[in-house]
């Protein structure tokens, strides 16, 4: 019954091919069950589809709706990854088979391009009726305890019977060229004696066998690609293949709804041809689809690692030029009502400056026209380009161009331009692959622009929360450094501060909020504000008040903090810690000491926690180093050893200015690059001589 429903839907809608996928209850893999109009050789790549994957068929399941794609270009724009394995000129409708609340499978119908942008009312009604009846059939079978499970995909509706008249066979046998007919399953339904002789076999042995099984030397990617293109696109295709050991045969495939007529003739060539001879003006042949698809699959994988717009530009430029044999590449993004170039290869900067920022109202700019219409533009020669933009050929010194609009679900993202030094014919295959390429770039660029915007916002937020400058205190030389993590958002919760309390006392604080995101940065600002507001009280009281504030806020993040109250007049310091790494003191004679303070709980855990203070001498010439754990922690390194190494580095630089010393310390160990954690460092140097205000 599924066979009959599928064949009826294809016949009533005029579809050239149809497929039914089944989905087991609770399953995540769609399996092909029935096809019509396409043999198993064509559908082998698409027998199993993951429901969470990108593509029109999985989308029909997830969204429980009809998905209509009027062209391969629309498929490439909306589902670029799916288009890489479906790069054929077909329109597609995918609709879910439902019974009650369950999705049982998907109906897929295919038409050769071109097709109207919308299905008509009759086609929609047929699809809806077929899906309802098939869904009810599948639901009833499951309710009866005999659910329909797919095995090997079945080809529905045997081909229409044909009577091979003896006279027609005699005519075929008299021709110098060979001919054969493949049915809808790809089996040889008729073959002339001439063709059998060219194939190196006999008519009885070849009849009824799939062509690729009867002729094992045809089982190669070029033949498979041309065969799929003929079946799905219903357009003639051709290729050349070697019949071992040394006979080259030219094949022409002419498809219709019932099968494919094949014309075969010897070429007399001594080298293979994977595509027709280029026009005399085309000096660089287009890449074969197999090679180009490899490049684009490589690009698809590479773009998953692209984070910023710059990453997208570099990755695509590195791959697109060799993949398509091109010499120029320009990537622009839509900003407001203009396009702005964000990356290019193969052009001098002065040329790009003259092409940059065309307004959307300037339809003479090919980039603008491609973006506003949503359709790619291909110019095979300077003469073709001059009809739209006569100034571009002399300015760019190029002779062929592809303008590919970058369209994401959120809207136009920008435009990608691929150009050539010499005239270049863009074959239908190459145009389809370039369009798929543009779809991948559009999605990656859309993600990258969002990341860049969030990153800039977070960076601005963090910069605003950290002190822009530290106060100038007579008798005290200060240096501070902050290095964000090399991972994630490049923003975190480390902070430092120096607060002048009165003429002879200052407070210094350093802390680390758990996390590397905007939430950590916001909490860091709250902690710094709380410390700043209570500075001047005893160190234990400052930390206790800040701790109570954090437990009241209950942010779900913990914070370490070290607070120091420094008396410049009496050369003393009082310190308290909330789970923070120990400070390092360099004495005036140059030896260093790691100050192991009485431990205190991290802020935000226990509102009643106590934070005992420790008093230490801080003589003139001493340096107190406060830092966060990113400066000393790394995988596989003992924390005590790393802290000792930091103290040694501090001891070995006795005469450096604090700014130079700070730079030395933040790069003191190779493990800090690339950094897996933020680094904050605050150095306090008591200058020799009386402190300001000292009596």
Secondary structure, 3 states (H helix, E strand, C coil): CHHHHHHHHHHHHCCCEEEEEECCCCCCEEEEEEEECCCHHHHHHHCEEECCCCCHHHHHHHHCCCEEECCHHHHHHHCHHHHHCCCCCEEEEEEEEEECCEEEEEEEEEEECCCCCCCCHHHHHHHHHHHHHHHHHHHHHHHCCCCCCCCCCEECCCCCCCCCCHHHHHHHHHCCCEEEEEECCCEEEEECHHHHHHHCCCHHHHCCCEHHHHCHHHCCHHHHHHHHHHHHHCCCEEEEEEECCCEEEEEEEEEECCEEEEEEEECCCCCCCCCCCCCCCCCCCCCCHHHHHHHHHHHHHHHCCCCCHHHHHHHHHHHHHHHHCCCEEEEEEEECCEEEEEEEECCCHHHHHHHCCCECCCCCCHHHHHHHHCCCEEECCHHHHHCCCHHHHHHHCCCEEEEEEEEECCEEEEEEEEEECCCCCCCHHHHHHHHHHHHHHHHHHHHHHHHHHHHHHHHHHHHHHCCCCCCCECCEEEEEEEECCCCCCCCCEEEEEEEECCCCEEEEEEEEECCCCHHHHHHHHHHHHHHHHHCCCCHHHHHHHHHHHHHHHCCCCCEEEEEEEEECCCCEEEEEEECCCCCEEECCCCCEEECCCCCCCCECCCCCCCCCCEEEECCCCCEEEEECHHHCCCCCCCHHHHHHHHHHHHHCCCCCCHHHHHHHHHCCCHHHCCCCCCEEEEEEEECCCCCCCCC
